[in-house]
Amino acid sequence: MNYIQNLSPINQLVVLVAFIGLLFGILVVYLDNSKGFELKRDWRKKNSR
């Protein structure tokens, strides 16, 4: 963690935003592949006519 503290404040902010974005991306992929939780509703499926 000493490496991050030696960075400038702007670079620390970039590293923090990239890390949060990576965690969010992993969460989205996990929830999208989960059968119990659907992230998207497919409007193309027409079961009732």
Backbone bond lengths (Angstrom), bond angles and torsions (degrees), N, CA, C in turn:
res aa  C-N    CA-C-N  psi(-1)  N-CA   C-N-CA  omega(-1)  CA-C   N-CA-C  phi
1 M - - - 1.462 - - 1.525 111.36 -
2 N 1.328 116.84 -14.21 1.454 119.60 179.65 1.523 111.20 -66.27
3 Y 1.334 116.59 -28.73 1.463 120.62 179.02 1.525 111.16 -63.16
4 I 1.328 117.18 -42.62 1.465 121.09 -178.91 1.526 110.47 -67.99
5 Q 1.322 117.30 -36.03 1.460 120.32 -179.97 1.527 111.61 -69.65
6 N 1.320 118.07 -24.07 1.462 120.96 179.10 1.517 112.48 -81.48
7 L 1.332 118.25 -10.53 1.464 120.78 179.44 1.523 110.17 -76.51
8 S 1.323 114.89 161.74 1.457 118.86 175.41 1.533 109.03 -71.60
9 P 1.337 117.48 159.72 1.472 119.52 -178.23 1.527 113.68 -58.88
10 I 1.321 117.63 -34.14 1.470 120.15 178.82 1.528 109.76 -66.45
11 N 1.319 116.63 -43.56 1.463 119.74 179.27 1.520 111.11 -68.55
12 Q 1.327 118.15 -33.42 1.464 120.42 175.07 1.524 110.29 -62.21
13 L 1.334 115.93 -40.60 1.469 119.98 178.68 1.523 111.01 -64.91
14 V 1.324 117.08 -40.38 1.474 121.13 178.51 1.523 110.51 -63.28
15 V 1.330 117.15 -43.11 1.465 120.98 179.24 1.528 110.20 -64.29
16 L 1.331 117.26 -41.78 1.461 121.02 179.61 1.528 111.44 -64.00
17 V 1.328 117.57 -45.20 1.463 120.90 179.75 1.520 110.79 -65.21
18 A 1.329 117.62 -39.56 1.468 120.72 178.20 1.519 110.96 -64.74
19 F 1.334 117.39 -39.88 1.465 121.07 179.80 1.525 111.02 -66.51
20 I 1.342 117.40 -43.47 1.463 120.61 178.13 1.526 110.31 -65.19
21 G 1.324 117.25 -39.03 1.464 120.73 177.00 1.516 112.30 -63.26
22 L 1.319 116.18 -38.93 1.467 120.34 178.09 1.524 110.74 -65.24
23 L 1.335 116.99 -44.24 1.467 120.15 177.90 1.527 111.27 -63.05
24 F 1.331 116.93 -40.88 1.456 120.50 178.61 1.529 111.22 -64.37
25 G 1.323 116.54 -40.26 1.466 120.46 178.10 1.516 112.00 -63.52
26 I 1.332 116.70 -41.43 1.464 120.15 177.52 1.527 110.37 -64.01
27 L 1.338 117.00 -40.73 1.464 120.71 178.22 1.523 111.34 -62.90
28 V 1.327 117.20 -42.50 1.471 120.82 179.79 1.520 110.75 -64.21
29 V 1.317 117.63 -42.95 1.470 120.67 179.57 1.522 110.36 -65.19
30 Y 1.335 117.04 -41.48 1.462 120.64 179.43 1.532 110.93 -63.44
31 L 1.327 117.29 -47.21 1.461 119.91 -178.66 1.521 111.47 -68.81
32 D 1.319 117.65 -31.87 1.460 120.43 179.86 1.520 110.60 -69.67
33 N 1.324 117.84 -33.37 1.463 121.04 179.93 1.522 112.61 -86.14
34 S 1.317 117.74 -10.17 1.459 121.43 -178.73 1.526 109.49 -76.63
35 K 1.317 115.94 137.23 1.468 120.36 -179.60 1.530 111.65 -78.17
36 G 1.327 117.22 -28.45 1.451 120.35 -177.19 1.519 114.12 -80.00
37 F 1.322 117.04 -12.70 1.455 120.66 -176.17 1.515 108.59 -135.13
38 E 1.317 117.33 118.09 1.459 120.76 179.80 1.517 108.92 -102.94
39 L 1.322 116.31 119.59 1.458 119.95 178.43 1.523 111.53 -74.77
40 K 1.299 114.95 -32.33 1.458 117.93 -175.77 1.527 109.43 -122.80
41 R 1.287 115.62 145.91 1.464 120.72 173.13 1.521 107.18 -104.18
42 D 1.322 115.54 121.78 1.455 119.84 -176.17 1.518 109.27 -81.70
43 W 1.315 116.35 108.27 1.456 121.12 -178.15 1.521 111.57 -75.48
44 R 1.337 117.29 -8.72 1.467 119.68 -179.98 1.516 112.48 -79.99
45 K 1.349 116.98 -19.56 1.457 119.13 -179.54 1.530 109.18 -76.69
46 K 1.309 115.84 117.88 1.457 121.37 179.57 1.522 108.51 -116.99
47 N 1.341 116.50 88.84 1.458 119.90 -179.19 1.527 111.48 -79.71
48 S 1.326 116.71 -35.96 1.469 119.99 179.86 1.515 109.18 -102.50
49 R 1.341 115.09 139.78 1.466 119.01 -178.29 1.489 111.15 -108.92
